[in-house]
Amino acid sequence: MVDPHLLLPGEKLLWQGQPAPGLRFEAKDALLSLFGCFFFGFSLFWEYQAYNMGAPVSFQIFGLPFIAVGAYLVILRYFWEAYERGKTTYVLTDKRAIISIDGLRRRQNTVTLASVDELTFEEKSSDLGTIVFGRDVKTGSGKSQRTSYAPRFKFIPAAKRVYQLADGARIKSIEA
């Protein structure tokens, strides 16, 4: 059930839902996971060598944060993302798209549909998909290049129907 405080006066609820539960893998995960395997493997090798060579305790402890980062890159981030998806609610109204996450800290992202210049539908599997509200923006160049990702409803069931609702509401709000 949607929190009534999320809706503005006169705003009409069109759809609400949550992302599909469970572990999800995307194409973008492959490179980061591959790097994580090397990072994690080297960190374990470091610790093993430091322990077996009788290195000082401070030298052995030095590698522990790297093991933690490697474990996160290879495996733990998938569980963290699944946890966050379980705490995420998506709301589509006739004027806005709202992403609300009640994880360790409460976050909310609101997109006014009239300000969305591009609405994209990405089909993930038979019924699941992602709706992107706007464009991803890349800034900088070379090694300092960064990407600001547009807000999105990720891994939602019946995504094509929700996309059609969102696009219709976006067109009506632009014309108004």
Secondary structure, DSSP 8 states (H G I E B T S, - for coil): ---GGGS-TT--EEEEE----S----TTHHHHHHHHHHHHHHHHHHHHHHHHTT--HHHHHHTHHHHHHHHIIIIIHHHHHHHHHHTEEEEEESSEEEEEEESSSEEEEEEEGGG-S-EEEEE-SSSEEEEEES--EEES-GGG-EEE---EEEEEETHHHHHHHHHHHHHHHHH-
